């Protein structure tokens, strides 16, 4: 094309936008050299031109008019860093006008990803969204390319930093949930209204994006089964560790013969599993492929610079392709409709904590209830009772959830069982 | 080009070659769909056509004549899976005849990588070598692409499965080195002559390949400083754990203002560091970039199917580029000559175990020796002495190696010090 630069428009100059500009300033020479051509940020859409910003930007680049970017034919790449669903129109408009899209927008890709990717293809363009999941960790690109020789069997992620920080502090510093949450808020790892993170909805959206890519599917993100961590007690984390586990909020996607199973829930993870070592606000994705076996990608799941690093990696790829006149659109997308397997049809081992009366026959009753449903027991802790009450902790071998639930329903009715305190799934090593 | 397939020649049908053929048979439809065109293995160079093989291959594909592959103009891609340095001529010949190279050959890429990459560029072709380091783990592609926005500051790898298996068993099962080695040999994780692995030379070659890519350098692989693990005693692993560490054979590459520092040696790793959770025969690479912070890639560092998965990922990339007529040669290579910083100029914290006479003044002497060299102490263990001997274990704060060594030389001369048993570096969290 004989260009001497590729021009870029930025929508938004918040946390991630600031990170992107800082990286372009800090590593610009290397970035242009890798892209093969200079990258020029021509315009940046902001709400308030006067606002103080943590990065130095030539004020003449700032605009409050989206049209100045969307309608500029010299701009080839639009980087959308505003977030939320309202920007969908901007993205559609940019694609229709032949621009490539880079986005860090999890909500948009989770709810409208398939439709937008189709629109991109129909316009001979593409959408790059590495930064929408896992912050700085390369996840989308490895799933697309490095693991391309594999049929992906299962993905298991720790993809919410807020909950992982809380769980790590509950485990290592023996904090109660409320204390750990307050600390996370004070350190900026949890928002003032943290419910999206705590209830697992943030992780469910990210899982949906990853699973649709890994399994080449077209699943609606509401079909992810979700349980959060706000009822988790430190006591269960202590028991888990005694049994050789830690507790993590996991996002699990599996392709089974009957269909896809996508779920987010707290689970016991063996201490020897690599996901057990993912601490504090870090994220990781564990992937099982039919050729590679098991690999894990670990790193910072959020933050201006890490997420900016993913945005700029996408930018280098787009610009290199534009510069080398590579066919840069989506070659094929064939997101297939696949069946969803409900959680009760899945098999898991289960952790169960309950209060029982310290009297003869209670344990026999428990054992019979499990035995009748063909659920076998793997580990049992019962410590010396006090005041006529005993606390019993069990871990079962793997069983279908509906079988385990049937046993649990029976146990609930026993006079000797005073309370069923906690039930968590256990992932196998 | 109007092709309806891309034809491939395979040099070698050993462990990895068998894995590649199995993956192509198992996932062939998906692989061709990702590449956008059918991939056909046209010829396979073997030594013995009659040999029994673990994979079914049409006997008419086998040949004992390299020329049938190298001189076939229909073959666009040559996959070199013989290994060793004798195949260099095949690779050069294939490049000169305009073929793309995919290789799993660590020795070749470590000793002749820069020259071969230059030859590839001069012929408008490229060499893909993801499988030469880290088996199935995506390392080369992330360093090239996903982290392209970063200046890489440091890489720290566990990139030898044999030694990691031995160290894991010494740590978790309290085996002595010799027992753990025998077990590794029985399980096929160590060769009958394991010295290349145990002495760190295998890891040094892999580090050299990764570092030259990460730091855009042109280092001779003999400039890697190497210490192995064959003198490591279980006693030190037990002390390390008591202090909150495990011991790993690490491959460390750093870019410092004075130049590059590349070294392979056993080191104490904090138990909260993600590398501490890399167990058994698994490998991992921890990367620090100036934008992303810290990321880690974890997985199987060897094996037919994992390594085959990396080879086929490279194959998909080459074939897709051929099919879409993408400029597929190396855009720029500018491996720069960089200064090498010798280990004694580097700073580390140190672990030190010694036997001392149980008499007054010994510890004061130690403390003074360190103090005179400005090395400060972080942790000390001295347990009850027996038979007039005390075992002292120290961990220092970070100090330049030459300062630490100067203190050590003084300590050696003390009458009260009977033996200095072990000295290991400690990596910071």
Interface residues (C-beta under 8 A of the other chain):
Chain A: X19 X22 X23 X26 X27 X30 X31 X33 X34 X36 X130 X136 X137 X138 X141 X142 X145 X146 X147 X148 X149 X150 X151 X272 X274 X276 X277 X278 X279 X282 X289 X290 X291 X292 X293 X294 X295 X296 X297 X298 X299 X300 X303 X305 X306 X308 X309 X310 X311 X312 X313 X315 X316 X317 X320 X324 X326 X327 X331 X332
Chain B: X19 X23 X26 X27 X30 X31 X33 X34 X36 X130 X136 X137 X138 X141 X142 X145 X146 X147 X148 X149 X150 X151 X272 X274 X276 X277 X278 X279 X282 X289 X290 X291 X292 X293 X294 X295 X296 X297 X298 X299 X300 X303 X305 X306 X308 X309 X310 X311 X312 X313 X315 X316 X317 X320 X324 X326 X327 X331 X332
